[in-house]
């Protein structure tokens, strides 16, 4: 079955290191990564990288996407310039299409009210509290969190729909994205995390064996 693209939001001051693990390994797994900007004009990351967006936010429909990734950026805390991306996240979640947000993007989701009733994490509880959101009781002190969508009819979990992480956890963020999309599972997912987060050389051989199968 053909996989729908993964859409990566790009905007000025984006934290270019936060999503690299996720997008690199998603691309290796066969996902097309399409960048989405406010306009088609190039944007510049915190690291000085210039990115030419493939699409504008108005071009993207949730039903055409596997996932929307929102990286952190200084602009998330500097005004309302990125609020349209938080509103797009609402449209994706309402349509059942997953969203993954890291660093300042979590504050954008908080301002949009998307964390008021979903399990989530971020840089620190006080960072999100400053947004005035109502979801403090759902804050989880963890490296990355996937909120689970529960099917009330069956009483079971049908799948994750929102991934959040703080700015120091790009590897854990990627781990939850891979789990969400089924890219890696079980011992392979654990080995991937141990290799890239803990530099565990033994984990490499688990991944090598999995790749050979």
Phi and psi in degrees as GROMACS dihedral restraints (atoms count N, CA, C in turn):
[ dihedral_restraints ]
;  ai    aj    ak    al  type     phi  dphi    fc
    3     4     5     6     1   -68.5    20    10
    4     5     6     7     1   133.9    20    10
    6     7     8     9     1   -86.7    20    10
    7     8     9    10     1   138.2    20    10
    9    10    11    12     1   -74.1    20    10
   10    11    12    13     1   152.9    20    10
   12    13    14    15     1   -63.9    20    10
   13    14    15    16     1   158.5    20    10
   15    16    17    18     1   -98.3    20    10
   16    17    18    19     1   131.7    20    10
   18    19    20    21     1  -104.3    20    10
   19    20    21    22     1   123.5    20    10
   21    22    23    24     1  -107.4    20    10
   22    23    24    25     1   116.9    20    10
   24    25    26    27     1   -70.8    20    10
   25    26    27    28     1   135.9    20    10
   27    28    29    30     1  -131.8    20    10
   28    29    30    31     1   137.5    20    10
   30    31    32    33     1  -157.8    20    10
   31    32    33    34     1   161.8    20    10
   33    34    35    36     1   -55.2    20    10
   34    35    36    37     1   141.6    20    10
   36    37    38    39     1    71.4    20    10
   37    38    39    40     1    14.4    20    10
   39    40    41    42     1   -61.7    20    10
   40    41    42    43     1   144.9    20    10
   42    43    44    45     1   -83.2    20    10
   43    44    45    46     1    95.0    20    10
   45    46    47    48     1   -68.5    20    10
   46    47    48    49     1   -16.7    20    10
   48    49    50    51     1   -84.6    20    10
   49    50    51    52     1   -12.2    20    10
   51    52    53    54     1   -79.2    20    10
   52    53    54    55     1   -22.9    20    10
   54    55    56    57     1  -117.7    20    10
   55    56    57    58     1     3.4    20    10
   57    58    59    60     1   -62.8    20    10
   58    59    60    61     1   -42.5    20    10
   60    61    62    63     1   -61.0    20    10
   61    62    63    64     1   -44.9    20    10
   63    64    65    66     1   -63.8    20    10
   64    65    66    67     1   -51.5    20    10
   66    67    68    69     1   -69.5    20    10
   67    68    69    70     1   -36.8    20    10
   69    70    71    72     1   -61.9    20    10
   70    71    72    73     1   -46.1    20    10
   72    73    74    75     1   -79.7    20    10
   73    74    75    76     1   -27.5    20    10
   75    76    77    78     1   -65.1    20    10
   76    77    78    79     1   -41.1    20    10
   78    79    80    81     1   -63.4    20    10
   79    80    81    82     1   -41.3    20    10
   81    82    83    84     1   -64.7    20    10
   82    83    84    85     1   -27.8    20    10
   84    85    86    87     1   -83.4    20    10
   85    86    87    88     1     0.0    20    10
   87    88    89    90     1   105.1    20    10
   88    89    90    91     1     4.1    20    10
   90    91    92    93     1   -85.1    20    10
   91    92    93    94     1   136.1    20    10
   93    94    95    96     1   -79.9    20    10
   94    95    96    97     1   129.4    20    10
   96    97    98    99     1  -100.5    20    10
   97    98    99   100     1   119.5    20    10
   99   100   101   102     1  -116.9    20    10
  100   101   102   103     1   128.2    20    10
  102   103   104   105     1   -87.6    20    10
  103   104   105   106     1   141.9    20    10
  105   106   107   108     1  -126.9    20    10
  106   107   108   109     1   118.0    20    10
  108   109   110   111     1  -112.6    20    10
  109   110   111   112     1   172.4    20    10
  111   112   113   114     1   -62.2    20    10
  112   113   114   115     1   -35.4    20    10
  114   115   116   117     1  -139.8    20    10
  115   116   117   118     1  -173.8    20    10
  117   118   119   120     1   -85.7    20    10
  118   119   120   121     1    -0.3    20    10
  120   121   122   123     1   -70.8    20    10
  121   122   123   124     1   144.6    20    10
  123   124   125   126     1   -59.3    20    10
  124   125   126   127     1   148.7    20    10
  126   127   128   129     1  -117.5    20    10
  127   128   129   130     1   160.6    20    10
  129   130   131   132     1  -122.9    20    10
  130   131   132   133     1   126.2    20    10
  132   133   134   135     1   -78.2    20    10
  133   134   135   136     1   171.6    20    10
  135   136   137   138     1   -57.7    20    10
  136   137   138   139     1   -35.3    20    10
  138   139   140   141     1   -80.1    20    10
  139   140   141   142     1     3.1    20    10
  141   142   143   144     1    85.6    20    10
  142   143   144   145     1     8.5    20    10
  144   145   146   147     1   -80.1    20    10
  145   146   147   148     1   134.1    20    10
  147   148   149   150     1   -96.6    20    10
  148   149   150   151     1   127.8    20    10
  150   151   152   153     1  -120.1    20    10
  151   152   153   154     1   128.2    20    10
  153   154   155   156     1   -93.8    20    10
  154   155   156   157     1   109.4    20    10
  156   157   158   159     1   -60.6    20    10
  157   158   159   160     1   141.6    20    10
  159   160   161   162     1   -75.1    20    10
  160   161   162   163     1   -33.3    20    10
  162   163   164   165     1  -140.8    20    10
  163   164   165   166     1   163.9    20    10
  165   166   167   168     1   -98.7    20    10
  166   167   168   169     1   163.7    20    10
  168   169   170   171     1   -59.0    20    10
  169   170   171   172     1   -34.7    20    10
  171   172   173   174     1   -68.0    20    10
  172   173   174   175     1   -17.8    20    10
  174   175   176   177     1   -82.9    20    10
  175   176   177   178     1   -14.7    20    10
  177   178   179   180     1   -98.1    20    10
  178   179   180   181     1   131.3    20    10
  180   181   182   183     1  -116.5    20    10
  181   182   183   184     1   137.0    20    10
  183   184   185   186     1   -54.8    20    10
  184   185   186   187     1   -36.2    20    10
  186   187   188   189     1   -69.9    20    10
  187   188   189   190     1   -12.1    20    10
  189   190   191   192     1   -99.9    20    10
  190   191   192   193     1     9.4    20    10
  192   193   194   195     1  -127.6    20    10
  193   194   195   196     1   148.3    20    10
  195   196   197   198     1   -88.4    20    10
  196   197   198   199     1   -27.8    20    10
  198   199   200   201     1  -169.3    20    10
  199   200   201   202     1   142.7    20    10
  201   202   203   204     1  -109.0    20    10
  202   203   204   205     1   122.7    20    10
  204   205   206   207     1  -106.0    20    10
  205   206   207   208     1   128.3    20    10
  207   208   209   210     1  -115.9    20    10
  208   209   210   211     1   106.3    20    10
  210   211   212   213     1   -79.5    20    10
  211   212   213   214     1   165.0    20    10
  213   214   215   216     1   -70.6    20    10
  214   215   216   217     1   164.6    20    10
  216   217   218   219     1  -168.6    20    10
  217   218   219   220     1   149.9    20    10
  219   220   221   222     1   -57.9    20    10
  220   221   222   223     1   -32.3    20    10
  222   223   224   225     1   -64.7    20    10
  223   224   225   226     1   -21.2    20    10
  225   226   227   228     1   -61.5    20    10
  226   227   228   229     1   -29.4    20    10
  228   229   230   231     1  -109.8    20    10
  229   230   231   232     1    13.8    20    10
  231   232   233   234     1  -114.9    20    10
  232   233   234   235     1     9.8    20    10
  234   235   236   237     1   145.9    20    10
  235   236   237   238     1  -158.0    20    10
  237   238   239   240     1  -106.5    20    10
  238   239   240   241     1    14.4    20    10
  240   241   242   243     1   -58.4    20    10
  241   242   243   244     1   -34.3    20    10
  243   244   245   246     1   -98.2    20    10
  244   245   246   247     1     4.2    20    10
  246   247   248   249     1   -54.8    20    10
  247   248   249   250     1   -35.1    20    10
  249   250   251   252     1   -59.3    20    10
  250   251   252   253     1   -30.1    20    10
  252   253   254   255     1   -71.8    20    10
  253   254   255   256     1   -35.1    20    10
  255   256   257   258     1   -66.8    20    10
  256   257   258   259     1   -38.3    20    10
  258   259   260   261     1   -66.7    20    10
  259   260   261   262     1   -35.4    20    10
  261   262   263   264     1   -64.2    20    10
  262   263   264   265     1   -38.2    20    10
  264   265   266   267     1   -60.4    20    10
  265   266   267   268     1   -39.7    20    10
  267   268   269   270     1   -60.5    20    10
  268   269   270   271     1   -44.6    20    10
  270   271   272   273     1   -62.7    20    10
  271   272   273   274     1   -40.0    20    10
  273   274   275   276     1   -63.4    20    10
  274   275   276   277     1   -49.3    20    10
  276   277   278   279     1   -63.5    20    10
  277   278   279   280     1   -39.9    20    10
  279   280   281   282     1   -62.9    20    10
  280   281   282   283     1   -30.7    20    10
  282   283   284   285     1   -86.8    20    10
  283   284   285   286     1    -2.9    20    10
  285   286   287   288     1    85.0    20    10
  286   287   288   289     1    12.2    20    10
  288   289   290   291     1   -96.9    20    10
  289   290   291   292     1   130.2    20    10
  291   292   293   294     1   -66.0    20    10
  292   293   294   295     1   156.5    20    10
  294   295   296   297     1  -132.7    20    10
  295   296   297   298     1   141.0    20    10
  297   298   299   300     1  -128.0    20    10
  298   299   300   301     1   122.6    20    10
  300   301   302   303     1  -127.3    20    10
  301   302   303   304     1   138.5    20    10
  303   304   305   306     1  -131.6    20    10
  304   305   306   307     1   149.4    20    10
  306   307   308   309     1    59.5    20    10
  307   308   309   310     1  -130.2    20    10
  309   310   311   312     1   -60.8    20    10
  310   311   312   313     1   -23.0    20    10
  312   313   314   315     1   -63.4    20    10
  313   314   315   316     1   -27.7    20    10
  315   316   317   318     1   -65.5    20    10
  316   317   318   319     1   -34.9    20    10
  318   319   320   321     1   -67.2    20    10
  319   320   321   322     1   -37.1    20    10
  321   322   323   324     1   -61.3    20    10
  322   323   324   325     1   -41.5    20    10
  324   325   326   327     1   -67.3    20    10
  325   326   327   328     1   -36.7    20    10
  327   328   329   330     1   -62.4    20    10
  328   329   330   331     1   -44.6    20    10
  330   331   332   333     1   -63.2    20    10
  331   332   333   334     1   -30.2    20    10
  333   334   335   336     1   -80.1    20    10
  334   335   336   337     1    -5.9    20    10
  336   337   338   339     1    84.3    20    10
  337   338   339   340     1    11.5    20    10
  339   340   341   342     1   -83.1    20    10
  340   341   342   343     1    -9.8    20    10
  342   343   344   345     1  -107.9    20    10
  343   344   345   346     1     5.7    20    10
  345   346   347   348     1   -66.0    20    10
  346   347   348   349     1   -29.5    20    10
  348   349   350   351     1  -134.2    20    10
  349   350   351   352     1    24.3    20    10
  351   352   353   354     1  -124.7    20    10
  352   353   354   355     1   142.1    20    10
  354   355   356   357     1   -61.9    20    10
  355   356   357   358     1   138.1    20    10
  357   358   359   360     1  -161.7    20    10
  358   359   360   361     1   168.1    20    10
  360   361   362   363     1  -140.7    20    10
  361   362   363   364     1   179.8    20    10
  363   364   365   366     1  -168.4    20    10
  364   365   366   367     1  -157.7    20    10
  366   367   368   369     1   -65.0    20    10
  367   368   369   370     1   -42.4    20    10
  369   370   371   372     1  -170.9    20    10
  370   371   372   373     1   154.4    20    10
  372   373   374   375     1   -57.0    20    10
  373   374   375   376     1   -40.0    20    10
  375   376   377   378     1   -67.7    20    10
  376   377   378   379     1   -25.7    20    10
  378   379   380   381     1   -64.1    20    10
  379   380   381   382     1   -46.4    20    10
  381   382   383   384     1   -73.8    20    10
  382   383   384   385     1   -32.9    20    10
  384   385   386   387     1   -58.9    20    10
  385   386   387   388     1   -32.1    20    10
  387   388   389   390     1   -66.2    20    10
  388   389   390   391     1   -16.2    20    10
  390   391   392   393     1   -79.2    20    10
  391   392   393   394     1   -14.8    20    10
  393   394   395   396     1    82.1    20    10
  394   395   396   397     1    14.1    20    10
  396   397   398   399     1   -72.2    20    10
  397   398   399   400     1   169.5    20    10
  399   400   401   402     1  -110.2    20    10
  400   401   402   403     1    18.6    20    10
  402   403   404   405     1  -107.5    20    10
  403   404   405   406     1    19.0    20    10
  405   406   407   408     1   -56.4    20    10
  406   407   408   409     1   -33.8    20    10
  408   409   410   411     1   -69.0    20    10
  409   410   411   412     1   -15.0    20    10
  411   412   413   414     1   -99.7    20    10
  412   413   414   415     1     4.4    20    10
  414   415   416   417     1   -71.3    20    10
  415   416   417   418     1   134.5    20    10
  417   418   419   420     1  -118.2    20    10
  418   419   420   421     1   127.4    20    10
  420   421   422   423     1   -82.7    20    10
  421   422   423   424     1    86.0    20    10
  423   424   425   426     1  -148.3    20    10
  424   425   426   427     1   164.7    20    10
  426   427   428   429     1   -66.2    20    10
  427   428   429   430     1   -38.2    20    10
  429   430   431   432     1  -156.4    20    10
  430   431   432   433     1   150.6    20    10
  432   433   434   435     1  -133.2    20    10
  433   434   435   436     1   136.2    20    10
  435   436   437   438     1  -111.6    20    10
  436   437   438   439     1   119.1    20    10
  438   439   440   441     1   -75.4    20    10
  439   440   441   442     1   134.9    20    10
  441   442   443   444     1   -99.1    20    10
  442   443   444   445     1   136.2    20    10
  444   445   446   447     1   -93.8    20    10
  445   446   447   448     1   123.7    20    10
  447   448   449   450     1  -101.3    20    10
  448   449   450   451     1   132.6    20    10
  450   451   452   453     1   -83.9    20    10
  451   452   453   454     1   106.5    20    10
  453   454   455   456     1   -64.1    20    10
  454   455   456   457     1   -26.5    20    10
  456   457   458   459     1   -68.1    20    10
  457   458   459   460     1   -39.8    20    10
  459   460   461   462     1   -98.3    20    10
  460   461   462   463     1   -15.7    20    10
  462   463   464   465     1    76.1    20    10
  463   464   465   466     1    10.4    20    10
  465   466   467   468     1  -117.8    20    10
  466   467   468   469     1   168.8    20    10
  468   469   470   471     1   -83.8    20    10
  469   470   471   472     1   127.7    20    10
  471   472   473   474     1   -98.7    20    10
  472   473   474   475     1   -14.2    20    10
  474   475   476   477     1   149.9    20    10
  475   476   477   478     1   161.0    20    10
  477   478   479   480     1   -82.2    20    10
  478   479   480   481     1   149.1    20    10
  480   481   482   483     1  -129.9    20    10
  481   482   483   484     1   -16.6    20    10
  483   484   485   486     1  -140.8    20    10
  484   485   486   487     1   123.4    20    10
  486   487   488   489     1  -107.8    20    10
  487   488   489   490     1   134.9    20    10
  489   490   491   492     1  -133.2    20    10
  490   491   492   493     1   151.9    20    10
  492   493   494   495     1  -157.2    20    10
  493   494   495   496     1   159.2    20    10
  495   496   497   498     1   -86.3    20    10
  496   497   498   499     1   173.1    20    10
  498   499   500   501     1   -67.6    20    10
  499   500   501   502     1   -19.4    20    10
  501   502   503   504     1   -96.1    20    10
  502   503   504   505     1     9.9    20    10
  504   505   506   507     1  -125.3    20    10
  505   506   507   508     1    51.0    20    10
  507   508   509   510     1   -65.0    20    10
  508   509   510   511     1   -28.8    20    10
  510   511   512   513     1   -75.1    20    10
  511   512   513   514     1   -44.2    20    10
  513   514   515   516     1   -64.1    20    10
  514   515   516   517     1   -37.5    20    10
  516   517   518   519     1   -57.8    20    10
  517   518   519   520     1   -48.4    20    10
  519   520   521   522     1   -62.7    20    10
  520   521   522   523     1   -40.9    20    10
  522   523   524   525     1   -55.2    20    10
  523   524   525   526     1   -45.6    20    10
  525   526   527   528     1   -68.9    20    10
  526   527   528   529     1   -34.2    20    10
  528   529   530   531     1   -63.9    20    10
  529   530   531   532     1   -44.3    20    10
  531   532   533   534     1   -63.6    20    10
  532   533   534   535     1   -40.2    20    10
  534   535   536   537     1   -63.7    20    10
  535   536   537   538     1   -42.2    20    10
  537   538   539   540     1   -59.6    20    10
  538   539   540   541     1   -45.1    20    10
  540   541   542   543     1   -92.0    20    10
  541   542   543   544     1    -3.0    20    10
  543   544   545   546     1    74.3    20    10
  544   545   546   547     1    23.8    20    10
  546   547   548   549     1   -68.9    20    10
  547   548   549   550     1   -48.3    20    10
  549   550   551   552     1  -128.0    20    10
  550   551   552   553     1   149.7    20    10
  552   553   554   555     1  -141.6    20    10
  553   554   555   556     1   162.5    20    10
  555   556   557   558     1    52.6    20    10
  556   557   558   559     1  -131.5    20    10
  558   559   560   561     1   -67.2    20    10
  559   560   561   562     1   -26.1    20    10
  561   562   563   564     1   -70.5    20    10
  562   563   564   565     1   -44.1    20    10
  564   565   566   567     1   -61.8    20    10
  565   566   567   568     1   -44.0    20    10
  567   568   569   570     1   -61.9    20    10
  568   569   570   571     1   -41.2    20    10
  570   571   572   573     1   -66.7    20    10
  571   572   573   574     1   -40.5    20    10
  573   574   575   576     1   -59.2    20    10
  574   575   576   577     1   -45.4    20    10
  576   577   578   579     1   -65.1    20    10
  577   578   579   580     1   -43.3    20    10
  579   580   581   582     1   -64.6    20    10
  580   581   582   583     1   -35.1    20    10
  582   583   584   585     1   -68.7    20    10
  583   584   585   586     1   -49.7    20    10
  585   586   587   588     1   -85.9    20    10
  586   587   588   589     1   -21.6    20    10
  588   589   590   591     1   -97.3    20    10
  589   590   591   592     1   -40.6    20    10
  591   592   593   594     1  -107.8    20    10
  592   593   594   595     1    -2.1    20    10
  594   595   596   597     1    55.5    20    10
  595   596   597   598     1    38.9    20    10
  597   598   599   600     1   -81.9    20    10
  598   599   600   601     1   105.9    20    10
  600   601   602   603     1   -62.8    20    10
  601   602   603   604     1   -31.5    20    10
  603   604   605   606     1   -62.9    20    10
  604   605   606   607     1   -30.2    20    10
  606   607   608   609     1   -65.7    20    10
  607   608   609   610     1   -27.2    20    10
  609   610   611   612     1   -59.3    20    10
  610   611   612   613     1   -40.6    20    10
  612   613   614   615     1   -70.0    20    10
  613   614   615   616     1   -29.3    20    10
  615   616   617   618     1   -65.4    20    10
  616   617   618   619     1   -43.0    20    10
  618   619   620   621     1   -67.9    20    10
  619   620   621   622     1   -39.6    20    10
  621   622   623   624     1   -62.2    20    10
  622   623   624   625     1   -43.5    20    10
  624   625   626   627     1   -64.3    20    10
  625   626   627   628     1   -40.6    20    10
  627   628   629   630     1   -65.0    20    10
  628   629   630   631     1   -39.5    20    10
  630   631   632   633     1   -66.4    20    10
  631   632   633   634     1   -28.5    20    10
  633   634   635   636     1   -79.0    20    10
  634   635   636   637     1   -17.0    20    10
